[in-house]
Amino acid sequence: MTLTAAVVAVGDELLLGDTVNTNASWLGGELARVGVQVVASVMVGDDLARMAVALRRALEDAEVVVVTGGLGPTSDDITREAVAAAAGVELVRDPDLVQELKDRFAAYGYPMPADVLKQADVPVGGSPLHNPVGSAPGLRLEIAGRLLYALPGPPYELQAVMAVVLDELRARSASSLHTRTVHTSGLGEPAVAEVIGQGVAVPEGVALAYLAGGGVVRVRFTGSDDTVVRRLADRAAELLGEHAWGRDDERLDEVVHRELAARGATVAVAESLTGGLLGAALSRMPGSSATFRGSLVVYATDLKESLAGVPGPLLASAGAVSAETAGALAIGARERLGATYGIGATGVAGPTEQEGQPVGTVHLAVSGPGDAVVRSLRVPGDRDRVRLLTVSAALDLLRKQLVLDRVVL
Amino acid sequence: MTLTAAVVAVGDELLLGDTVNTNASWLGGELARVGVQVVASVMVGDDLARMAVALRRALEDAEVVVVTGGLGPTSDDITREAVAAAAGVELVRDPDLVQELKDRFAAYGYPMPADVLKQADVPVGGSPLHNPVGSAPGLRLEIAGRLLYALPGPPYELQAVMAVVLDELRARSASSLHTRTVHTSGLGEPAVAEVIGQGVAVPEGVALAYLAGGGVVRVRFTGSDDTVVRRLADRAAELLGEHAWGRDDERLDEVVHRELAARGATVAVAESLTGGLLGAALSRMPGSSATFRGSLVVYATDLKESLAGVPGPLLASAGAVSAETAGALAIGARERLGATYGIGATGVAGPTEQEGQPVGTVHLAVSGPGDAVVRSLRVPGDRDRVRLLTVSAALDLLRKQLVLDRVVL
């Protein structure tokens, strides 16, 4: 039986949009791994009445409640008070924690503001959770058969204190949830759903989800039996064929890096509209110096000729934004940077059209030991999005070429 | 009187931690700007019973409810059904929306899967919200005097559909909050707080917040009187001097672009550890072709010599990761790409040390018409973070040099 959890993240900065709630996603992933399913995750401001409502609901929703934030020393840190109120108990000052706080400040040679001592308050019946990297200890408390943990808000401290909580929950949870994901490219979400809907029978108890973003669609199966879930993902990948480029936590740049490394090949880039993002993607993996040579970011048109070797007459006749120029950029990158493969990328990122071509026009080319390949496409969105989608499309073009070359060689 | 709002973000991927809920923070910020205060923000999975509970609570909590996600064409997209159930009404298929969907697929030349048509379903009494960038329209519905909007989950589509909703809410909200932000670099949060604490008297009713992240500290004043808030920000910027590099929505790359454009100057880059991210930042602004020439991404050591002109003996003696190499890269970029300014960036992104230098070691240089400047620093974090902080530090170094050169020339 899977345990259920509710997450309550505390802080005005979350509601005002100043801070993105990355703690909630980190907790969701970590809790799922130890067999605890997050069924509700809420954000609430530094307001005692709103927090009381949020804690009451969380205790209704799930067997485990994880609260983050509001354990600091300042006047807007009220999580201790709210938790004690939810449990209907008083706060008492823990002398051991008082001593720890005094020692901590003494060790750093700072005078200790008096407010800091409220961090030593613990609800009656609860116990502190040691914080190895900060001054705010966590709290553990049982309320009417439910388990409540309160943890500090800074991600680094949360993660340090959470280690012992995850161990405790892993021991309590009889089962765990397993997730398998298949990453696809080149198909829209409806088309992917149609392929899966027609070819994969999803049994009771397994959840199927489609996650679209950044030019890729992910197909995710979640269930309690890892063998079942993995088999479903295998079947989905088989049906999706060359559109399925990776699994689980893999990124597209990681797959490209691995495929290049497997054959001792390298890649170089000559890119225009992406301004360096394609090079950045190919150098993101640790160890990418084995597969990535470099990139010529030839943003100014004259540099396409002088640096990347695109012939001047070709630039003049076909234009900087053309399939021909993309092809010449790929060849130039490959030759001038001494790589097995060259990628060329040119296009119109916007916000205005260029050389009479609309925003989103993208020309990509890959030059390698086999045939060169050129792809012209039109991607949606604003400037940032056009650039990001161009990177995905370029990586995917190289990936497909690597697969073809493996067959040919 | 400020309107209150509750945000409900729908999707298993949010609870499982696959997707960070950036929509909630974006909505929090945008709603605050039009005078709507988010008082609760929740995430819920693709589960009809859980969604019913979340919607009921949201309608209790606030005058406006904004739901995002679950409007797609697949079987796990159930927001339409949940909203109709919460309102106690049926869904009816809207013939105009059916036609729009058919036209949309026809325009792209794709066959339309039958499931897509459920995106044309609208609760009785509700109305669709036009989606200019995707196939899922939003919904608008009044439930017992509360206003409910359902919007698509992909951030790009959410933001496009939300524009009209924000206009409507701005008109309804009698008051609005005004926010003025000063961006700083080169000082930690405590140092910034000390400068502000000693020199700026913050009146009752104005909130002051410090937001640190990505190598910058932001100082934010929020209040109902824009004149007051703006004066406070002006005073803060004055006290912070050269550390204050921008205001409100400005990005550092935007300030650099503007400063370059103001003097008809251009910049070129030779970068190693950032792999192209520095070029990407300098080409992010629309119109950056007027100020950005290009970048030599010399990831492989031999390219630092052959492409960027770093002298071989210098590379051999000082090493690829050195202040001397950063200086030579800056000069090489400036000369070989024909720019007014050249930036050189080299360092250790990790995960392992290089040439005996620890992860986070960064050497930057700017070469221009005045004196060249070199800066060596150590930045915290993992590979991704080291690369991002390097970009911020490099842009800031160029910005400061531009300010100095303006004084000199």
Contacts between the chains, C-beta under 8 A, distances in Angstrom:
chain1	res1	chain2	res2	distance
A	13	B	209	7.1
A	13	B	211	7.3
A	14	B	24	7.7
A	14	B	25	7.2
A	14	B	28	7.4
A	14	B	41	7.1
A	15	B	28	5.2
A	15	B	37	7.8
A	15	B	38	4.5
A	15	B	39	7.1
A	15	B	40	7.8
A	15	B	41	5.9
A	16	B	28	5.2
A	16	B	29	6.5
A	16	B	32	5.7
A	16	B	38	7.5
A	17	B	24	7.6
A	17	B	25	4.0
A	17	B	26	6.2
A	17	B	27	7.0
A	17	B	28	3.3
A	17	B	29	3.2
A	17	B	30	7.4
A	17	B	32	7.0
A	18	B	25	7.5
A	18	B	29	7.4
A	18	B	209	6.9
A	18	B	211	5.2
A	18	B	220	7.4
A	19	B	25	6.9
A	19	B	211	7.5
A	20	B	20	6.1
A	20	B	21	7.4
A	20	B	22	5.6
A	20	B	25	4.6
A	21	B	20	7.4
A	21	B	21	5.7
A	21	B	24	6.6
A	21	B	25	7.1
A	22	B	20	5.6
A	24	B	14	7.7
A	24	B	17	7.7
A	24	B	21	6.6
A	24	B	43	6.8
A	25	B	14	7.2
A	25	B	17	4.1
A	25	B	18	7.6
A	25	B	19	7.0
A	25	B	20	4.7
A	25	B	21	7.0
A	26	B	17	6.3
A	27	B	17	7.1
A	28	B	14	7.3
A	28	B	15	5.1
A	28	B	16	5.2
A	28	B	17	3.4
A	29	B	16	6.5
A	29	B	17	3.1
A	29	B	18	7.5
A	30	B	17	7.4
A	32	B	16	5.5
A	32	B	17	7.0
A	37	B	15	7.8
A	38	B	15	4.5
A	38	B	16	7.4
A	39	B	15	7.1
A	39	B	45	6.7
A	39	B	47	8.0
A	39	B	50	6.3
A	40	B	15	7.8
A	40	B	42	6.6
A	40	B	43	7.3
A	40	B	44	6.3
A	40	B	50	7.0
A	40	B	54	7.3
A	41	B	14	7.1
A	41	B	15	5.9
A	41	B	42	6.9
A	41	B	43	4.2
A	42	B	40	6.6
A	42	B	41	6.9
A	42	B	42	4.4
A	42	B	43	7.4
A	43	B	24	6.8
A	43	B	40	7.3
A	43	B	41	4.2
A	43	B	42	7.4
A	44	B	40	6.3
A	45	B	39	6.8
A	50	B	39	6.4
A	50	B	40	7.0
A	53	B	61	7.8
A	54	B	40	7.4
A	57	B	57	6.6
A	61	B	53	7.7
A	179	B	16	6.7
A	181	B	18	7.8
A	188	B	110	7.2
A	189	B	72	6.5
A	189	B	73	7.2
A	189	B	74	6.8
A	190	B	73	5.3
A	190	B	74	7.7
A	190	B	112	7.8
A	190	B	113	4.5
A	190	B	115	6.8
A	190	B	116	5.7
A	191	B	110	7.5
A	191	B	113	7.3
A	193	B	73	7.1
A	193	B	74	4.8
A	193	B	75	7.9
A	193	B	113	7.1
A	193	B	115	6.9
A	194	B	113	5.1
A	194	B	115	8.0
A	197	B	75	8.0
A	207	B	12	6.4
A	207	B	46	7.7
A	207	B	76	7.6
A	208	B	75	7.6
A	208	B	76	6.8
A	209	B	11	7.7
A	209	B	12	5.4
A	209	B	13	6.4
A	209	B	46	6.8
A	209	B	76	5.4
A	210	B	72	7.4
A	210	B	74	5.2
A	210	B	76	7.2
A	211	B	13	5.2
A	211	B	18	6.4
A	211	B	19	6.8
A	212	B	72	7.8
A	212	B	154	6.6
A	213	B	19	7.7
A	213	B	154	6.3
A	218	B	18	7.9
A	220	B	12	8.0
A	220	B	13	7.4
A	220	B	18	7.2
A	222	B	12	7.2
A	222	B	16	7.2
A	269	B	276	7.9
A	269	B	297	7.5
A	271	B	276	7.7
A	274	B	276	8.0
A	274	B	280	7.0
A	275	B	276	7.5
A	275	B	279	5.0
A	275	B	280	4.5
A	275	B	282	7.1
A	275	B	283	3.1
A	275	B	284	7.1
A	275	B	288	7.8
A	275	B	292	7.4
A	275	B	295	7.6
A	276	B	269	7.9
A	276	B	271	7.7
A	276	B	274	8.0
A	276	B	275	7.5
A	276	B	276	2.9
A	276	B	277	6.3
A	276	B	278	6.7
A	276	B	279	3.0
A	276	B	280	4.2
A	276	B	283	7.1
A	276	B	295	5.2
A	276	B	297	6.3
A	277	B	276	6.2
A	277	B	277	7.6
A	277	B	280	4.5
A	278	B	276	6.7
A	279	B	275	5.0
A	279	B	276	3.0
A	279	B	279	7.7
A	279	B	297	4.2
A	279	B	299	7.4
A	280	B	274	7.0
A	280	B	275	4.5
A	280	B	276	4.1
A	280	B	277	4.5
A	280	B	280	6.0
A	280	B	387	7.6
A	282	B	275	7.1
A	283	B	275	3.0
A	283	B	276	7.1
A	283	B	297	7.7
A	283	B	299	5.6
A	284	B	275	7.1
A	284	B	383	7.6
A	284	B	384	7.3
A	286	B	350	7.1
A	286	B	351	4.9
A	286	B	352	7.7
A	286	B	383	6.2
A	288	B	275	7.8
A	288	B	299	7.6
A	289	B	299	6.3
A	289	B	300	6.9
A	292	B	275	7.4
A	292	B	299	5.4
A	292	B	300	7.9
A	293	B	299	6.4
A	293	B	300	4.8
A	293	B	303	6.6
A	294	B	296	7.3
A	294	B	297	4.7
A	294	B	298	5.1
A	294	B	299	4.6
A	294	B	300	5.8
A	294	B	303	4.8
A	294	B	307	7.0
A	295	B	275	7.7
A	295	B	276	5.3
A	295	B	295	7.5
A	295	B	297	3.8
A	295	B	299	7.8
A	296	B	294	7.3
A	296	B	296	6.7
A	296	B	297	7.4
A	296	B	307	7.9
A	297	B	269	7.5
A	297	B	276	6.3
A	297	B	279	4.2
A	297	B	283	7.7
A	297	B	294	4.6
A	297	B	295	3.8
A	297	B	296	7.4
A	297	B	297	6.4
A	298	B	294	5.2
A	299	B	279	7.4
A	299	B	283	5.6
A	299	B	288	7.6
A	299	B	289	6.3
A	299	B	292	5.4
A	299	B	293	6.3
A	299	B	294	4.5
A	299	B	295	7.8
A	300	B	289	6.9
A	300	B	292	7.9
A	300	B	293	4.8
A	300	B	294	5.8
A	300	B	337	7.7
A	303	B	293	6.6
A	303	B	294	4.8
A	303	B	337	6.4
A	307	B	294	7.1
A	307	B	296	7.9
A	307	B	336	7.7
A	307	B	337	7.4
A	336	B	307	7.7
A	337	B	300	7.7
A	337	B	303	6.4
A	337	B	307	7.4
A	350	B	286	7.1
A	351	B	286	4.9
A	352	B	286	7.7
A	380	B	133	6.6
A	381	B	133	7.3
A	381	B	156	5.9
A	382	B	156	7.7
A	383	B	284	7.6
A	383	B	286	6.2
A	384	B	284	7.2
A	385	B	156	6.1
A	387	B	280	7.5
